Amino acid sequence: MKLVSLTTLLFLLFSITTWAQESDLDDESVVFDTPVNGKITGRLEYRQDGAATPLPFASVALFQSSDSSAVAGVISDEKGYFELLNLPLGHYYLLVQSLGFDTFQKSDIFLTAQKPQLSLGTLTLEESATQLEAVNVTGQRELMEYALDRKIVNVDKLPTTLGGTAIDIMQNVPSVTVDVDGNLSLRGSENVIILINGKPSGLTGLDRQAVLEQIPASNIERVEIITNPSSRFDADGAAGIINIVLKQERAAGFNGNAQFTAGTRDKYNASVNLNNRFKKLNLFASYNLLERRRWRYRDNTRDNFLNDELRYLEQRTEGVSRDFNNNVRVGFDWDAAKLFSVSGSVLYRPEYDRDRDQGHFQYFDRTRQLSQRIVRTTDEEERSSGFDYTLSLRKRFEKPQRELSFDGTLATSSGEQLSLFSQSTFGGNNLPSAPALLQRNTRANNNQVMVLQADFVEPLKNKGKLEAGLKYTNRYLDGDFVFENREGGSEVWLFDPTLSNRFIYDEHTSAAYANFGTEHKKWSYQAGLRLEHTDLHTEQRTTNQTARQSYTYLFPSAFLNYDLSKAQKMQVNYTRRINRPWVRALNPFVDISDPLNIRYGNPNLRPELINSFELSHLWYGKSTSLTTTAFYRASTDNVTRYRRLRDDGVTEQTFLNLASSYSYGVEMILNQDITPWWKANGNFSYFIATIQGAADIPDVLTQTNRSWIARLNNNFTFKGLDGQLSVNYRSPFIIPQGEILGFFNVDLGVKKDVLKGRGSVNLRVSDIFDTLRFRIRTFGEGFSSYTESKRETRVAYLGFTYRFGRVVQQQKERRERDGGGDTDGDMY
């Protein structure tokens, strides 16, 4: 492998040098013994969960079959296409290489006088086994990979996520921030769609971002961030799409790896990944376990301007949560015929959660004398489970790049949660001022997400391409909340109809899209249009109230690319998107888990529409790459939180549609090889956001703010030891009715290969200086408040990974053949 890589690189260098020398000669001075008019074309791709994905920037080299002498070489373009020109007639073989993929070889290629031009069609490369990336440098991928339309984070290159979840990975993703409560935002917007393997999942349940807490980092292969998706993608998500790609072994033969990690204060993660590939069938399976126990606290102070008796509030809530998650995934990839393939998988995910909190609330009058004290205890227990079923069919044709595909997904989840609340109220003299109150809340959830999708790709002349497809999505969510009360010494639970609620969300969205793209010299463009029709029905079974919405929108998209050179590219794009209110924002159920700060939804919310523009520049240097993007986003009918203070000193939080908002800024991402053993990746994003309220919206919701995000990842490799030091900072930024203060954290991780490359030992410390906390100032009609909350973030993890199977032995033999020996060190 190393010898072939060196040969390919030397040949490419020789080709460039030869071309530069020959360009100075007159045409008449060049004489060929064999006619030089041969041409070989093709396209490179790899399979991602059964779907064909273009492979850009791969090395393609052509060699003489007789003596293996190099003849020609090129690099595939962004869409995986390659073209070898001015070839002598003869007998050849082709080699294709790309980081993270097995070398592809095609033999017996003939260029003759009768057939001097040859199309190889689509060539499919196999990804290198994920467990080998730390052993063989030719199989390694970079931590971050960039294209003009997306960013990719390879999780195996993130030692600082060991033993964590998808939330820990997001802390390393450019332009993404996650606060202490797990709320995710992209370029300052929380309107982000989370997909798993390119599809919605029942894991999201009632909260689309809950998926981040439920997937162990050890089960994730990579994360893709698409800030301005084309019309082929769903129009949901103002800020874009985050696609979480789960691990799936594809290497030939039987292979696998096992991992166990333990963290301070009862945190454990274990996983096993297996695959067996023979001939046309690949079988894979995985199991992941995640158990964590974490403490948390929340401090809140509030000034009630309109109530002299309950003027000042001081609140302290402390608690402990325990999570126990499992997931089991099995599946297959089958090349059923020459041009037909089938893939399928099943994911089962049981979960158990237990949360216990105790809150102390103290009210003071305007003279700072204690007027009321409340002690409230909460004990919640939840058990849930679900299945994700996926099936993919791919039909290719004799005409290269023509493809018809069908994908079906069904994700289900169900669970029950029991919450017990006890509350004691005391007066300023510390004597009981109201009977003790006991409350019980039982919540049953049954959720289902079904997606059916068909796509067709037709290649056209001059590298043109037409894409078209149909999609149907049904989200059905059923949440039944039953509240019961006991007062004083009563042993009888009494049903509370004012707080009980059964809420049903039934959304049906049908979509059709078409994209057309082509290339001309250094220019390429793509234009698309997506039509989506949504029927939404929400029902409050307890009160027999229903709400219906039906709307149809067009979502155009346009992309224009220009290749300044082989190392520089530019793109300008435009997309229109939609943000449908999430279930929690629509559900009118009153959440009284914090009796002084209650929350409820608004079933009459309208969807938010967004117009987004980007201008990007991508530059590749020898040891440096730089991506710069300027962006502008304008929204109407913004869905936002709104709080108000009642006369009794309780704040209510609900959701409203604002008139509009807009934000614009610039983002820069830099990759730099500082030394052979030190690589740095930096991300800086600066943006200005303005929120504007309508005439019937309180003035407190209109404001403007400037904010910025900075992140630096340092990766070190020295004698078989990998290390990573990550630094993250987000400056203060505005929200309607307030400001979220800045936050900062530093993470450290190291990994050492042992057992002759079959194993690795990992050590990670998250939030080394224990600085990660969430602080927010809010204000509204008659009140101002300050809240600081924190959960356990400084944790040390120690883990061990063991790799086994056929590919591990093949790598060992290759190292021995190339003179690497069997030592654990000096593998780089």
N, C-alpha and C positions, 0 to 999 in steps of 0.2 A: 504493500500500500504506500509506504513512504517513498519507495523507488519510483513508482508510477506517478505519484504527486510531483516529485522533483522533475521527472521527465516532462510532464505536462507543462509545468511552469517554465522550464528552460525553453521548451518549444515555442510557447507564446511569446517569450522575450525575443527569441530568434526571429519569429515571424514579424514582430513589430520593427526590429532592427533592419531586417531584409527589405521590408516595405519602404522604410525611410530612405534606404540607399537606392532602391530601384526607382523611386519617384523622381530622382534627379536625372535619370537617363532618358534619352529619346526613345520613342516606341520602336524605331527601326533597329535599335541596338539589341533588342531582346529577341532571342531565338529559342524556340522550344522544340525539343525532339519529338514530343507528343503533343497533340492539340490540347490547349488549356481552355476548355469551355465547359468542364464538368461542374455540376452543382448538386449539393446535398442539403436538404431542408428537413426540419422536424420540430417537434414541440416536446418539452419536458414537463412531467407532472409527477405528483405523488398522491397517494390515497390518504385522505383524512376522514376517518369514520365512514369509509365507503365512497366519499365524494372526491371527484378529481379536482386537484388544486395545482395551479401553475407553479413551476419551480424556477424562480429567476436567478440570475447571476451565477449559473453553474458553468464549470469549465468543460468545453466540448473539444476533443482532439481526435484527429484522423491520422492513422498510421498505415504504412505499407504492410501487407500480410506477409510478404517474402522475407523482410529483414527488420520489421518493426521500426523503420525510420519514420520520423514525423513528417507529415505532409501539410496539414493546416490545423488551425485552432481558432475558436471564438468563445465568447461568453454569451449565454442565453440572456434575452432581454427580460423586462419586468413581467411579461406574460408567458415566459418560458420558451419562446420561439428562438431558433437558431438557424443560421444560414452559412454554409461553407461554399465559397465561390472560387472560380478560376482553377478548377482541379484538373490535373492530368487524368486521362483514362487509365483504369487499372483495377486491382484487387486490394481492398482495404478492410480494416476493422476500426470501430469507433469506441472511444472511451469517454465516459461522462463522470465527472466528479463534482461534489458539492459538500460543504461542511454539514455534518449531521446525517449524511446518506451513504449507503453502500455504493462502491464503484460499480457503474453499469457498463457492460461491454457488449457490443453487437458485432458479430463476425460476418464474413462472406458478403461484403458489400462490393458490388461490381458496377463500374461505370464503363460503358461500351459506346462505340460509335453509333449503334442503333438506339441506345438509351443513355445519353450522357448526363441526364438530369434525373435525380431520384428523390422522392419524398419518403422519409422513414415513418411518417405519421406521428403518432403519440408514443413516446417512450416513458415508461413508468419506473421511477426509482423507489427503492425501499429505504425507509428511514433506518439509521443505525439504531441498535438496541440502546434504550435510554440508560441502562446501567453501565454502558461501556464508555460514556463520555469522559469520565475521569481518568481513563486508562490510555486511550489512544488519541493523540492530539488531532489526527486527521478526521476524527469523528466528532469533535467538539463543536458546539455552537456558541455564539456569543450570548452574553446575558441579555442584551437588547438587540433586536433586529428591526430595521426600519424600512418602510416603503413610503411612497407619497400618500397612500390612503390608509395606512394602519401602522401600529406599533405592536411588536411581539415581545413578551417577556418569557424567557425559558426558565422555568421554575427550578430545574435541577442545578442551575448556576446561581441559586440564591441560598447560601448557607444560613442567612439570617431568618429564613422562614421555617427552619427545622422544628417539627413538633407543633406548628401552628395551624391556622386555617387560611381560607382564601382571603380573609381580612388582612392577615400579615403580609400576604403577597401584594395586596393592593397598596400597601405602604411603600412598595418599591416600583410602582407603575408610574410613568411620567404623566403629570397633570392630574393625577388622582389623589384625593385626600380622604382619609377616614377619621372621624372624630372618635372620642372615647366611648360613645354609645353605638358605634358601628355604622353610623350614617355615612354613606359614600357620596362624593361629589366629583365631577369631572369638569375642569376649567370653571369651577365655582358654581356649577349647577348640579342639583341632586336628581334631575330628571334623566336617569341613566337606565337603560334596559340591560338586564343580566340574562345571558343565555348559557346553556350547558351543551357543548358540542354543537353549537349553532342552532339550538332549539330551546324553546321555553320549557320549564320543568315544574312539576308539582312541588319541588323543594321550596319554591318561593312562597307557597301558601298564601296567606293573607298579606304578606309583605314581600315585594319583589326583591328586596335586598337581604332578606333573611337567609338566602342561599349562601351568602358569604360566611356565615357563622357555622354552617352545617357541613361544609366540605373540607376534610383535612388537606393541608398543603401537600402531603405525601401522595395524594391521589390525583394531583394536577400536573399535567405535562407542560402546558403553557397557557398564557393569557393573551388574548388579542384585543386591542383597543382600536375601534373605528369611530372617529369623531364626526365624520360626514359620510354616512353610508349611501350607496347608490340606490336606485329605485328597485333593485332586486331584493333588498332587505326590507323588513317591516319598517313602517314609518314611525313607530313608537320611539320615544326617547329624544328629548330636546338636545341633550349633550352628546348623544351617540350610543354606541353599543359596546359592552364588554362581554366577550365570549370566552368562557372557561372551557378549555379542552382537557378532558380527562385522559389519563395514561392508558395506553393500549399497546401491549407488546406485539411486534409483527415479524421479528427475526425468524429465520428458518430453524426447524428443529424445536426441541423443548428448552425453554428458557424461563428464568424467573428471578425474583429478588424478594427478600424479606427485610423488614425494618422494624425496629423498636426504639422508642424515645421516651425518656422520663424527664419531667420537669419539677421544679421546686413546688412545694405545697400541693401535692397530689394532682399532677398533670401527666397523662400518659397517652401515647399514640403508637399504634401498631398497624402494619400493613403487609400484605402479600400480593404480588402481581405475577401471574403465570401466563404463558402462551405455548401452544404447540402448533407449529406450522409444517404441513407436509403437502407437497404438490400444490393443489389448487385450493386447499382449505386451511384456514387459520382459526384456531379456537383460543379464546382468551378468558381469563377470570381474574378477579381481584377481590380482596377483602380489606376493609379499613375499620379501625376502632379508634375513637377519640373520647377520652374522659378527662374532664377538667373541673377543678374547684377553684373559684375566684371570689375575692372580696371586692366590695365597692362601697362608695359613699357619695352622698349628694348634700351640699350645703346651699341654702337659699335664704336670702334676705329680701324683704319687700317693704316699700313705703306706700301706704294707702292714704292718699291725699284727702279723700272725702270721708273718712271715718275716724273720728278722734279717739273713740274707745278702742278700736282695733287698728291703730295707726301703723304700728311696726310689727312685722312678722319675722321671726327667726326659726328656721327649719333645718333639722339634721336627720338624714336617713342613712342607716348603715345596713348592709346586707351581705349575704353569701349566696352564690349560685353554684349549682353542680349540673354539668351536662354530660350525658353518656350517649354517644352516637355510634351507630354501626352502619355500614353499607356493604352490600355484596353485589358484584356485577359480573355477569357472564355474557358471552357473545361469540359471534363468528363472522368471518369474511370468507366468501365462497365465490371463486371464479367459475360459475356454473357452465359457461360456454366461452368460446373465443372472444366474443364481444359482449358478454352479459355477466354481471356480477350481482351478488346479493349479500347484504350485511344486516345483522340484527343483534340486539342486546336487550337484557333485562337488568334493571337496577332495583334492589330491595333495600329500604332504609328505615329501620326502626330507630326511635329516639326516646330518651327519658331526660326530663329537666326537673330540677327542684330549686326553687328560689325562696329565701327567707329574708325579710326586712323588718326593721323596727324604726319608726319615725317619731321624732319629738318636735312638736310645734309649740312655739311660745308667741303669744300676742302681747304687745305693750301699747299703752295709751300714749297720747302726745307728750306726756311728762316722763315717759320711759318707765312707768310702773307696770308690773305684770298684771294683765287683766284676764288672760285665759291661757290654759295649758292643755295640750292634747297629746296622748300617747297612743300610737296606732301600730299594730303588729300585723304583718302579712305573711302568709305561708301558702305557696303555690306549688302544685305538682302537676306535671303534664306528661302524658304518654301518647306517642303518635307513631305512625308508620305509613309507608307509601311505596308504590311501584312506578318505575318509568319503563315503558316499552318503546323500542324504536325498530323500524324496519326500513331499509333503503334498497331500491332496485336501480341498477344502472345499465342502460342499453347503449352501446357504442355501435358505430357503423363503419363500413369500409371507407367511407369518406372521412379523412382525418378530422378530428375535433368536433364532429357532429355527435351529439349526445342527447339522450332522453333519460330523465331520472324521475323517480317517485320516492317521496319520503313520508312516512307516517309516524307520528309520535302520540302516545297516550301516557299522561302522567297523573297519578292519583295520590291523594294523601288524606288521612283521617286521623283524628286525635281527640282526646278528652283532657280537659284541664280542670282541676279543682282548686279553688282559691278560698282561703279562710282569712277573715279580717276580724280583729278585735280592737275596740276603741274605747278609751276612757277619757273623760273630759273633766277638767278641774278649773275652779275659779282662781282669782288672784290670791285668795287665801290658801290655795293648795287643797281645798276641800272639794269633793265631787260636786259638780254643778249640773250634771245630767246623768241619767241611767247608763250603765255600761251597755255598749252595743256590740253585738256579734253579727257578722254578715258572712254569707256563703255564696260563692259564685261558681256555677258549673257551666263550662263552655265546651260544646261539641262542634268540631269542624269536619266537614267533608268537602274536599276540593278535587276538581278534575280539570285538566288542560289537555285538549285534543287538537292536533295540528295535522292537516293533510296538504301536501304540496307536490306539484308537478312542474318540472322545468325542462326547457328544450333549448339547445345551443346549436346554431347553424353557422358554420364558417362561410365567409363571403370572399370575393376577390380582393386583392390588395390588402391582405391581412385584416379584412373586415370581419365583423362578427355580429350576429343578431341573437339576442337572448329574449325569451318570453316565458311566462309562467303563471300559474294559478295557485292560490293558497286560501285555505279555510281554517279559521281558528275559533275554538269555543272554550271560553273560561267560565266554569261553573263553580262558585264558591258558596258554601252554606255554613253560616256560623250561628249557633243557637246558644244564647246567653241567658241563664236562669239565675236570678238573684233572690236570696231569702234572708230574712232578718230574725234575730232574737234580741230581746231587750230585757234588762234587769236579770232576774233569776229564772226567767221562763225557759222551759226545756223544749218549747215548740218552735219549729222553724216556720215562719210566715212568708208566703210568696209575695214578692214586691213587684207589682206590675209596672211601676214607674221606672224601674231600672232594667227589667228583663226585656230581652229583645232577641228575636230570631231574624237575621238579615240574610237575604239571598241575593247574590250577584250573578247574573247570567248574561254574558257578552258573546255575541256572534259577529265575527269580522270576516268578510269575504274580500279578496284582493286579486287583482290582475296587474301584470307589469310587462313592459317591453323595453329593452335596452338595445341601442345600436351603437357600435363603435368601429373605428377604422384607424389606419395609420397612413401617413404620407410623409416620407423622408423623416425629418426630425419631429414632426408633429403627430399627435394622436389625440383622438377625442372620443367621448362617449356621451350620449344623450339618452335619457330615459324618462318614462312616465309610469306612475303607479296609481291605480284607482283602488280606494278602500271604502267599503260600506260597512257601517257598524250599527247593529241593533243592540241596545243595552236595556235590560230590565232589572230593576232593583225592587225588592219587596220586603216590607217590614211585617212579618207574619203576626207578631204580637198585637200590633195596632191596626192591621189590615190596610196599611198604606202602601201604595205602589208608585213608582216613578219610571217613566219610559223615555228613552232618547233614541233617535234614529238620525244618522247623518252620513253624508257621502262627501269625500274630499279627493281632490287630485293632488299628487305629490310629484312634481317634476324634479329632475336632477340633471346636472351637466358637469362634465369634467373635460378640461383641456390641458394636455401635457406637451411640453417642449423639451427635447434633449439638447441642452447647451453643449454637451460633450459626453464622452463615455463616463465621465466622473461627476457630471452635474445634470440635474433634471429640475424642471419647474412644473408646477401644476396650479391651476385655478379651478375652483369648483363651487357649485351652488346646489343646495338641497332644501326641500321643504319637509318639515317633520311635524309630528303631533305628540302631545303629552296627554294621554287619557288619565283622568283622576284615578288614583289607586283606591283599593277597597277601603282602607282605613279612613281616607278622606271623605268617602261617600256614606259610610255607615253612621247613622244617627245615634247609635248606642252610646250612652253616657258612661265614660270610664271614670270611676270614683276611687281608684286605687290610691290616689292622693286627694283626700277630701277637700283640700284648700286650693287645688289646681286641677279642675276637672276638664275632660276633653270629650268632644263628640264631632261626628262628621256632618257633611252637607250633601244630601242626595241630589241636589239640583245643580251641582257644579258642571260647568261646560268644559269641553276639552280645550287645551291650550295649543295654539298653532305657532310654529317657529319657522323663520327663514334664516338660513345659515350660509355664510360665505367663508371660503378659505383661500389663501394664497400661500403656497409652500415651495420651498427650495431645498433640494437634497444634494449634498456634496460628499463624495468619497475621496479621501486621500490615502496615502500609503499607510499611515498609522492613525489617521483621524477621519472621522465622519461628523458632519454637522447638518442637522435638520432645523430649518427655521420656518415657522408658520405664523402668518397674521390671520386673525379670524374676527368675524363680526356676526352677532346673533341677535335677532329682533323677534320678540314674542308678543302675542296678544292673548287676552283672557288668562293671564297667569294665575295658576293655582297656588295659593299661598296661605300660610297659617295666620290667624288673627286672634288676639287675646283682648279680653275686656274684664274690668273689675266690677263685680256686683256690689249692691249695697251692704250685703252681709260679710264682705271681705273676702269672698271666694272669687278666683279668676276662672273664666271660662275660655277654652281654646277651641276654635273651630276652623273652617277653611272657607275662603272667598276667592272669587275671580277678580283679579286686578285688571286695570285697563290695559297696561302694556309694560314691557321692560326691554332693555337692550344692553348688550355688553360687547366690548371689543378689546382686543389685546394682541399680544405677541408671545409666542412660545419658541424656546430654543432648546435643542437636545444635542449634546456633544458627547461623542465617544473618542477617547484618547488613549493610545498605548504610550504610557509614560516611559516605561522600561520594559524589557522582555518579561519581567515578573510582576509588573504593576499596570493594571488597566483601570481607567476611571470613566465613569458615565455620569454626566451632569444634566440636570433638567431645570430650566428656569421659565416661569410663566408669569406674565404681568397682564392684568386686565382691569378695565373700568366697567362698573355695573351701575345702572340706573333703574330704579323701580318707580313707576308712576301709577297712582291710584286714580280711579274714575271719580266723577262728580259725587256719587253716592257712597264713596269709600272714605273713611276717616283720613285726614291729612297726614297722620303719623306714619302712613305706609309709603309716602313718597320721599325718596332720598337717593343719594349718589355716593359711591365709595370706590376707592382704588385699593387693589389687593395684589399680592404676589405670592408665588410658591417656589421654593427652591429645594432641590434634592440632589445629593451627591452619593454615588455608590463607588466604592474603591474595592477592586478585586485583586488579590495577591496570589501568586503561584510560585512556590519555592520548594524544590526537592520533594515533590509528591504531597505538599501541603497547600491546600486552598484556603484562602481567608477572604472575608468581606467585612467592610466597615461602611455602614450606611448612616447618613445624616439627613434629616428631614425637617423642614420649617415651613409653616404657613403663616402669613401675616394676618392681622385682623381683617374681617370682611363683613359687609352689611347683610342683614336679612330684614324683611319687613318687620317693623317695630323693634329694631335693635341692632346689635353688633355682636358677632362671635369673635372673641379675642384670639390672638395668635397661639399656636402650639408648636412644640419642638421635641424631637426625640432622636436618640442615637442607638443603633443596633450593631451587634458584633457576632460573627459566626466564623468557625473554622472547620475544615474537613481534612482528614488524613487517610490515605489509602493504606490498607494492611492486607495480610494474607495473600501476597503476590497479586494484588489487584482484585481479588474476589470480595473483599470487604472494605468498609470505610467506617471510621469513627468520627462523629460529629459533635461539636460543642457550640452552643448558641446562647447569647444573653440578649434579651430584648429590653429596650428602654433602659439602657445602662444607668443613666442618671435619674431615673424615676421622675421625669419632667412632663410626661404626657398626661394632660388633663384637659377637660372641656370647661371653658368659662364663657359666659354669655351675659350681656346686659340687655334688658328689654324694658320697654316703656309703652304706655297706652293711656287711655282715658282714665285719669284718676290714680295711676300707680306707676312706679318704677321698681325694677328688681334686678338682683345680681345672683347668678347661680354658678356654682363650681361643682363639677362632678368628676369622679375618678373611679376607675376600676383597676384591678391588679394588672400592671403591665410590665413591671420589672421581674422577669422570670428567667432562670437558667435552665437550659435543656441539654441533656447528654443522650446521644443516640448511636445506634450501630446498624449498619446495612450490610447484608450478605447477598452476593450475586452468584447465580449458578446456571448451568445449562451449556448448550453446545457453543454459543457464540463466545462465551468466556474462554473456553478451551481454544477456540480458533484465534482469539486475540493473544492468548499466551504463546501459541505456536508462532504467530506472526512476529511478536516481540523477540522471540528467540532467534528466528530466522534473520531478523534485521539487526541482530547484535544487541538487543536490549537486555537480554538476560532475564533473571527471575527476581531481581531486587525490587523492593517496594518503593524505593526512592528513585530520584532522577528519571522519572517517566516523562518529564516534559522537556 
